Amino acid sequence: MERDRLWAPWRIPYIRDIGKSDGCFLCHNLAHPGEDAENLVLWRTDRSIVVLNRFPYNNGHLLIAPVRHVAALEETSDDEMLELVKLIRESQRALSLTIKPHGFNVGLNFSRCAGAGLPGHLHIHVVPRWDGDTNFMGVCSNTRVISQSLIDLLEELRRASAEHGLPAL
């Protein structure tokens, strides 16, 4: 019996880098504002950064992180915490305007054992969800289908942000 194949060549850099990276990609993005488009940065403020997840769980998967390299909530200031929560709200608003999800998962993972791919830099996941987005691909083959390129989505989100004054902090 011949098997069908789903090609996902954009994942190979992630696979090759698992466990090898010494640096923090969020800190790298913060240090290179001139590379925001290439680094998929949607927004940056004095306290926070919002980026598209390069290896998304679903289309529109965003990461929100403090500028400071801190690993835990107790290390954040009240001002940082407030801005992070406001950015969750603004991210949901921007995603709703552009890709119109039916709902969201918002979450944090602390430590590798809890699923944190970048355990040293606190970040919040905002994952758009749609009715029926758990389909045969995920159930039968443990595969996610991402239906839009990251560059196209970034352009859409930036356009909606400009039109609607986002983030409104």
ABEGO torsion letter per residue (X at the ends): XBBBBBBBAAAAAAAAABGABABBAAAAAAABAAAAAAAGBABBBAABBBBBBABBABBGBBBBBBABBBABAAABBAAAAAAAAAAAAAAAAAAAAAAGBABBBBBBBBEAAAGBABAABBBBBBBBBBBGABBAAAAAAGBBBBABBAAAAAAAAAAAAAAAGOBBX
